[in-house]
Amino acid sequence: MKAIRRFTVRTVLPESLKALDELATNLRWSWHEPTLQLFRSIDPVLWESTGHDPVALLGEVAPERLAELASDWSFVERTNALRDDLHSYLQEPRWYQSLEDAPRAIAYFSPEFGIAAALPQYSGGLGILAGDHLKSASDLGVPIVGVGLFYRAGYFRQGISRDGWQQESYPVLDPDGLPLTVLRQQDGSPAQVALELPENRVLHARIWQAHVGRIPLLMLDTDIPANDDDLRGVTDRLYGGGGEHRLLQELLLGVGGVRAIDLYCELTGAPAPEVFHTNEGHAGFLGLERIKKLVGKGLAFGEALQVVRAGTVFTTHTPVPAGIDRFDLGLVERYFSTGLLPGVDVERVLALGVENYDGGSPSTFNMAVMGLRLGQRANGVSQLHGEVSRGMFGALWPDFDTEDVPITSVTNGVHAPTWTDPMLLDLISDRLGAWDTTTVDWNNAAISDWDLWDVKGRMRSQLVQDARARTIASWVEQNPGAGVPAWFNELLDPNVLTIGFARRVPTYKRLTLMLHDTERLRALLTHPERPVQLVIAGKSHPADDEGKRLIQKLVQFASEPDVRKRIVFLPNYDIGMAKLLYPGTDVWLNNPLRPLEACGTSGMKAALNGSLNLSILDGWWNEYYDGENGWAIPSADSAGDAAERDALEAESLYDLIEHQVAPRFYTRDGDGVPRGWTAWMRHTLSTLSPALSADRMVREYVERLYVPAAHSERRVSADSYAGGKELAAWIARIRAAWPDLRVAHVESEGVEIVPQVGDELTVRAFVDLGAVEPGDVNVEVVSGRAHDGDRLKNVQHTRLELAEQNGTSATFAGRLRLDRAGSFGYNVRVVPSHPLLANPAELGITAVA
Ligand SMILES: *Cc1c(COP(=O)(O)O)cnc(C)c1O
């Protein structure tokens, strides 16, 4: 029988074990190995069956066991010591506390957060990254407040039918059984936000709070009695519905999220955020709610926009159009023609997101475009992705070259304490007395090649055991009552070269590239001396039948009798599986269609566990591949079509595995250690662990984006927003006057007929300013190597100074040195200049000679 209602009754812990409650409700346990060990030791079997979930464990553990532990003096001591350790972790000054003038608080908005398997509120990379961002922020003492939604059924649970077809199920989560608490008013009632909808309806949401170490994470939940039945379902699933459902989720996340933060600050006394960071476009409506608040204080829309932009950071995560939310303009219009944002004109809202540029669709509202227009600072997530994004969004700055488009990049990172296998941690703590894999000296002789090889072997065995257990469990689920095939206990071999491949299954990631030539793959898997084995996982979006067909193709190949022990597809890729999968692999494979992988983080997590990467030079690998940390699969960029490209890249992949990867792995010395391999493992660990850690990433966000954004925000907000008002008026004046500004002509002297290195060039630019003042502009020489079609490369900007002014005509002059031989070219450009602009291209206007 199905229950009509279900809830979780929390255990009342014996007095001496009260500290367990605190340890279970702060998610720091998810990356704190001693705390994880404490929970495991309560009941190792239950720990596994609850999927490493402390709250569930405490809910289910037998009362006799609790009574036994309550009187176990050493267990109680250990528990209390860990609680004390948590307390000091939460309070002591950390890296951020040594910064000066840094923001008092930063709000970080994301549609998904992947923190622990026990809190399944993520679909893939974007969410895991957001979780890692919060964890590193906590470790570094960065005062972030996370904002997201609480989805009753998370993403989905993946099963695989006997014929290889993905099956989705949506187990409903009970927030009372999760490490969450509800945000309450002073009188004890749950705090709620309300959003005005069309037809006088109202959407209500309560606010769950998770504690991610020092970081509060607020999650809005609409499944409450105050809502009509259909509105209760707004937060039912992550990326579940289409158009309107998605719009409702994003309104809630953005507009509701800002209201939730306001309530949170009011109720807890926490400082209000000075910087708002939008992790991808989905949360972009947050800027509109903030504009509304300022309009309510008497600012004009344009003034409020400048104030909001100053403190907003926007991160774009994908160059794949399907990854960007786009809504029908009419739908957005309907939702903002309500009492939702009093004082904000719907036309102004639409103007922020409409694709009114070359190549855009004027009836479409684009969340990434709005993100860029609402954020004074924007970034992509690897150097290559920054470049690709500047090209992709260049139409928003049509007068500028792609290099000048104001989108920078911060390469993603991964949270080392979460993603490093405890066996590797044990090794460094045992040999070096150190616990931080990202700062330890991996070249220290106390760690021998044999040690590295031994620990990798143990991690590989652990993966093999886990893969067998998962395969058996999945079989039992799909074939109730049938006996489990005996060969499952021989699935995978703990001594065979193990290649991992796991990720979501959009087409660009090419799950089945390895199947391009099945005979070639078969030969690699069954090679008599140098076999390889493949462990594969990944979810396809429920609406993506193409992705499901790819999974099916793979599952069908993997069931062929001659290869089935060497290739396995594991259903339901999640954090729990990932934590064993990365360490257990020798090689991490990634073969996206370049340059569609914005960054890719799974290979980073593998590298932190001493796996070598085998990947297309895309995303992070394009930056970090150095010839001794793995292999680059050449991209066949010159291929005639997609099929030829797949064929060429698949051939390269097989060749690399056969001639490079397998020989390196199987070439052993007298002790059975593959020295060539362990040398690359050591090199990977020592060079990539620091570079790929989320600590590095979060520090970069703080130093390059959050601190400058806070300074901008303070300057526009001071004296009742005097700076913002002045900036808005200045922008309006400059925009109006700009059409009359032009570079009349340019003169140069000082360079002989045959210019030589060391010569100095004097440049004078004669500019008709019209109504613009000389101080409103920067006049610059843009110089560099002149390439085909006179395009300048490796450009430098040299500022010219005002030399003479005559009414509206002005002469600007300066000198530049020819410091390099070869082709040289220059031009002169005029750009708006104001101390509150963050980038010369910001207004999208320029005048060129
Ligand atoms: C890291 C991770 C991802 C993202 O991997 P990419 O390489 O960025 O695609 C997806 N799912 C899980 C469970 C992960 O741990």
The ligand as an ORCA input file, in Angstrom:
! r2SCAN-3c Opt
* xyz 0 1
  C      32.146     16.387    -11.740
  C      30.824     15.811    -11.985
  C      30.126     16.134    -13.150
  C      30.656     17.090    -14.177
  O      31.656     16.543    -14.981
  P      32.117     17.276    -16.318
  O      33.398     16.672    -16.667
  O      32.259     18.738    -15.975
  O      31.060     17.031    -17.327
  C      28.879     15.564    -13.351
  N      28.346     14.712    -12.449
  C      28.999     14.368    -11.323
  C      28.365     13.423    -10.364
  C      30.262     14.909    -11.049
  O      30.886     14.586     -9.914
*
